[in-house]
Amino acid sequence: MTLTPTRTILDEARAVGRGVGAFNVVHLETAEALAGAAEDAGLPVILQLSENCVRYHGAFTPIALATLAVAEASSARVAVHLDHAEDPELALLAIERGFGSVMYDGAKLDFDRNVATTRLVVERANAAGVLVEAELGEIGGKDGAHAPGVRTDPGEAARFVAETGVHALAVAVGSSHAMTERVAAIDLDLVARLAAAVPVPLVLHGSSGVPDETIVRGIRSGLTKINVSTHLNARFTGAVREYLAAHPAAVDSRSYVAAGRAAVRSEAARLLTLFASTSKETG
């Protein structure tokens, strides 16, 4: 199947009150697992490459082309997205290479500089039919640059969307990146006020630390794109540990990496189904 535009997936989900899983690719096996999860669940998925992932692989092109190839070969509806690009040039490169969406992350900049740089990315993306996600109000856990209690202001969010023309907005509502325990609480009232204030899908980053039931309530309050990375990484690593403990003589990395891939596929399919369970079409 050909790539599905991110915009199509998000607009359809938002129209019926459904959440969409946006899961981070770390290596080829992750991409394979996530596309397989979408096939198993019969639901669309967004595969994300972060700036950190690109740095890990040493260059954008190899891991980007591999992820695009996995998406194109899948029988599921799969979109490919660039996540947390603080370098606008990387965002522009992803647009040129055929990604369905990019996130330009200018949250560390002051409001006016964030608006100006984001607008430049949006202009280039619009010419290519690519969706742009941006961030307003830092999400916790990013390089330690987060003051407890920071939240996105609905009025400022409305102004930011209007001035930049972004197509999706990542908001700070209480979640935090890289959490390994699912104990975070999110401000559901703020989610609802943000959803009423802006005309674009809202994105929850740091979802790995948020319990299932809270994510479902967040989707019902107005969240659409649910980003998950650390939670799935933990499943991959746990399965590898279990395999090696049971097979201490194993030397072929394919055997234990396959175990990790299978664990991610199973859990990602469960999450996709959970996020879609809020749809008005399914009650």
C-alpha positions as CSV (number, residue, x, y, z in Angstrom):
1,M,0.0,0.0,0.0
2,T,1.2,3.5,-0.7
3,L,1.9,5.9,2.2
4,T,-1.1,7.5,3.8
5,P,-0.9,11.2,4.5
6,T,-0.7,12.1,8.1
7,R,-3.2,14.8,7.6
8,T,-5.8,12.2,6.3
9,I,-5.3,10.0,9.4
10,L,-5.5,12.8,11.9
11,D,-8.5,14.5,10.3
12,E,-10.5,11.3,10.1
13,A,-9.7,10.5,13.7
14,R,-10.5,13.9,15.0
15,A,-13.8,13.9,13.2
16,V,-15.0,10.9,15.1
17,G,-13.3,11.5,18.4
18,R,-10.7,8.7,18.0
19,G,-7.1,8.7,19.1
20,V,-4.3,7.7,16.7
21,G,-1.0,6.0,17.8
22,A,2.2,7.8,16.8
23,F,5.0,5.5,17.7
24,N,8.8,6.1,17.6
25,V,11.1,4.1,15.3
26,V,14.5,3.4,16.8
27,H,15.8,0.9,14.2
28,L,14.5,-1.2,11.4
29,E,13.0,-3.8,13.7
30,T,10.9,-1.2,15.4
31,A,9.5,0.0,12.1
32,E,8.6,-3.6,11.1
33,A,6.9,-4.2,14.5
34,L,4.8,-1.0,14.3
35,A,3.6,-1.6,10.7
36,G,2.8,-5.2,11.7
37,A,0.8,-3.9,14.7
38,A,-1.3,-1.7,12.5
39,E,-2.0,-4.7,10.2
40,D,-2.9,-6.8,13.3
41,A,-5.2,-4.1,14.7
42,G,-6.7,-3.1,11.3
43,L,-6.0,0.5,12.2
44,P,-3.8,3.3,10.9
45,V,-0.5,4.1,12.6
46,I,2.1,7.0,12.4
47,L,5.7,5.9,12.4
48,Q,7.9,8.6,13.9
49,L,11.7,9.4,13.5
50,S,13.1,11.8,16.1
51,E,16.1,14.0,15.7
52,N,17.7,11.9,18.4
53,C,17.1,8.7,16.3
54,V,18.7,10.4,13.3
55,R,21.7,11.3,15.4
56,Y,22.0,7.7,16.7
57,H,22.1,6.4,13.1
58,G,24.6,9.0,12.1
59,A,22.6,10.4,9.2
60,F,19.0,11.0,8.1
61,T,18.8,9.2,4.8
62,P,19.4,5.5,5.7
63,I,16.9,5.2,8.6
64,A,14.5,7.5,6.8
65,L,14.5,5.5,3.6
66,A,14.2,2.2,5.6
67,T,11.2,3.5,7.5
68,L,9.5,4.8,4.3
69,A,10.1,1.4,2.7
70,V,8.5,-0.5,5.6
71,A,5.5,1.9,5.5
72,E,5.0,1.5,1.7
73,A,5.2,-2.3,1.9
74,S,2.6,-2.6,4.6
75,S,-1.0,-3.5,3.9
76,A,-2.0,-1.1,6.7
77,R,-2.5,2.6,6.4
78,V,0.9,4.0,7.6
79,A,2.1,7.6,7.7
80,V,5.7,8.6,8.4
81,H,6.5,11.6,10.6
82,L,9.6,13.5,11.8
83,D,9.3,14.0,15.5
84,H,10.9,16.8,17.6
85,A,13.2,18.4,15.0
86,E,14.7,21.4,16.7
87,D,16.8,22.0,13.6
88,P,14.5,23.5,10.9
89,E,16.8,22.3,8.2
90,L,16.1,18.7,9.3
91,A,12.4,19.4,9.0
92,L,12.8,20.8,5.5
93,L,14.9,17.7,4.5
94,A,12.1,15.4,5.7
95,I,9.6,17.4,3.7
96,E,11.8,17.0,0.6
97,R,12.2,13.2,1.2
98,G,8.5,12.5,1.2
99,F,7.5,12.4,4.9
100,G,3.8,12.9,5.5
101,S,4.4,15.3,8.4
102,V,7.1,17.0,10.4
103,M,7.2,18.4,13.9
104,Y,9.3,21.5,14.2
105,D,10.0,22.0,17.9
106,G,10.7,25.6,18.7
107,A,9.5,25.3,22.3
108,K,12.8,26.5,23.7
109,L,12.6,29.7,21.8
110,D,10.6,32.8,22.9
111,F,7.1,33.1,21.5
112,D,8.0,35.5,18.6
113,R,11.0,33.5,17.4
114,N,9.1,30.2,17.7
115,V,6.3,31.8,15.5
116,A,8.7,33.1,12.9
117,T,10.7,29.9,12.4
118,T,7.6,27.7,12.6
119,R,5.9,29.9,9.9
120,L,8.9,29.3,7.5
121,V,8.6,25.5,7.9
122,V,4.9,25.7,7.4
123,E,5.3,27.7,4.2
124,R,7.6,25.1,2.7
125,A,5.4,22.2,3.9
126,N,2.3,23.7,2.5
127,A,3.9,23.8,-1.0
128,A,4.5,20.0,-0.7
129,G,1.2,19.1,1.0
130,V,2.9,18.1,4.2
131,L,1.4,18.5,7.7
132,V,3.3,20.5,10.3
133,E,3.1,19.9,14.0
134,A,4.6,22.4,16.4
135,E,5.0,22.7,20.2
136,L,3.9,25.5,22.5
137,G,4.9,25.1,26.2
138,E,7.7,22.7,26.9
139,I,6.8,19.1,27.5
140,G,8.6,17.8,30.7
141,G,11.8,15.7,30.5
142,K,13.4,17.2,27.4
143,D,17.0,17.7,28.4
144,G,15.9,18.7,31.9
145,A,14.5,22.0,30.5
146,H,11.2,22.1,32.2
147,A,9.8,23.8,35.2
148,P,7.2,21.7,37.1
149,G,3.6,22.8,36.4
150,V,4.3,24.4,33.0
151,R,1.1,24.3,30.9
152,T,0.0,25.5,27.5
153,D,-2.2,28.6,27.7
154,P,-5.3,28.3,25.5
155,G,-5.3,31.9,24.4
156,E,-1.6,31.8,23.5
157,A,-2.2,28.5,21.7
158,A,-5.0,30.1,19.6
159,R,-2.7,33.0,18.7
160,F,0.2,30.7,17.9
161,V,-1.9,28.5,15.5
162,A,-3.4,31.6,13.8
163,E,0.0,33.2,13.3
164,T,1.9,30.1,12.2
165,G,-0.7,28.2,10.2
166,V,0.4,24.9,11.8
167,H,-1.8,21.9,11.3
168,A,-1.4,20.1,14.7
169,L,-0.3,21.3,18.1
170,A,1.7,19.5,20.8
171,V,0.6,20.8,24.2
172,A,1.9,20.7,27.7
173,V,-0.9,19.3,29.9
174,G,1.0,17.4,32.5
175,S,2.8,14.5,30.7
176,S,6.6,14.1,30.7
177,H,9.0,12.4,28.3
178,A,11.0,9.2,29.1
179,M,8.9,8.1,32.1
180,T,9.2,4.4,32.8
181,E,6.3,4.3,35.3
182,R,2.7,5.0,34.1
183,V,1.7,7.4,36.9
184,A,1.4,10.8,35.3
185,A,-1.8,12.8,35.5
186,I,-2.9,15.1,32.8
187,D,-5.1,18.2,33.1
188,L,-8.3,17.0,31.3
189,D,-10.0,20.4,31.8
190,L,-7.1,22.1,30.1
191,V,-7.2,19.6,27.3
192,A,-10.9,20.4,26.7
193,R,-10.2,24.2,26.8
194,L,-7.3,23.8,24.3
195,A,-9.5,21.7,22.0
196,A,-12.1,24.4,22.0
197,A,-9.5,27.2,21.5
198,V,-7.7,25.8,18.4
199,P,-9.0,24.3,15.1
200,V,-6.3,21.7,14.7
201,P,-5.7,18.2,16.3
202,L,-4.0,18.2,19.7
203,V,-0.9,16.0,20.3
204,L,0.0,14.4,23.6
205,H,3.8,13.8,24.0
206,G,5.2,11.9,26.9
207,S,2.3,9.4,26.8
208,S,4.5,6.5,28.1
209,G,4.0,7.8,31.6
210,V,0.2,8.1,31.4
211,P,-2.1,5.2,32.4
212,D,-4.4,3.7,29.8
213,E,-7.6,5.0,31.4
214,T,-6.2,8.5,31.6
215,I,-5.2,8.5,27.9
216,V,-8.7,7.4,27.0
217,R,-10.2,10.2,29.0
218,G,-7.7,12.6,27.4
219,I,-8.8,11.5,23.9
220,R,-12.4,12.0,24.9
221,S,-11.5,15.5,26.2
222,G,-9.9,16.4,22.8
223,L,-6.5,14.8,22.2
224,T,-6.0,13.1,18.8
225,K,-2.4,12.1,18.2
226,I,-0.9,10.1,21.1
227,N,2.9,9.7,21.0
228,V,4.5,6.7,22.6
229,S,8.2,5.8,22.7
230,T,9.7,4.8,26.1
231,H,6.9,2.4,26.9
232,L,7.4,0.4,23.7
233,N,11.2,0.6,24.1
234,A,10.8,-1.0,27.6
235,R,8.8,-3.9,26.0
236,F,11.5,-4.5,23.4
237,T,14.3,-4.5,26.0
238,G,12.3,-6.6,28.4
239,A,11.7,-9.3,25.8
240,V,15.4,-9.3,24.8
241,R,16.4,-9.7,28.5
242,E,14.0,-12.6,28.9
243,Y,15.2,-14.3,25.8
244,L,18.8,-14.1,26.7
245,A,18.1,-15.3,30.3
246,A,16.4,-18.3,28.8
247,H,19.0,-18.9,26.1
248,P,22.3,-17.9,27.6
249,A,24.3,-19.5,24.8
250,A,22.6,-17.4,22.1
251,V,24.9,-15.6,19.8
252,D,22.8,-14.8,16.7
253,S,21.4,-11.4,17.4
254,R,18.4,-12.1,15.1
255,S,17.0,-14.5,17.7
256,Y,16.7,-12.1,20.6
257,V,16.0,-9.0,18.5
258,A,13.1,-10.9,16.9
259,A,11.7,-11.4,20.5
260,G,11.9,-7.7,21.0
261,R,10.2,-7.0,17.7
262,A,7.4,-9.4,18.5
263,A,6.8,-7.8,22.0
264,V,6.6,-4.3,20.4
265,R,4.2,-5.5,17.7
266,S,1.8,-7.0,20.3
267,E,1.8,-4.0,22.6
268,A,1.5,-1.5,19.8
269,A,-1.5,-3.3,18.4
270,R,-3.1,-3.2,21.9
271,L,-2.5,0.5,22.2
272,L,-3.8,1.3,18.7
273,T,-7.0,-0.6,19.6
274,L,-7.3,1.2,23.0
275,F,-6.9,4.7,21.4
276,A,-9.5,3.9,18.7
277,S,-12.0,2.6,21.3
278,T,-13.1,6.2,22.0
279,S,-14.5,6.7,18.5
280,K,-18.1,7.8,18.3
281,E,-18.5,5.2,15.6
282,T,-17.8,2.4,18.1
283,G,-19.6,4.0,21.0
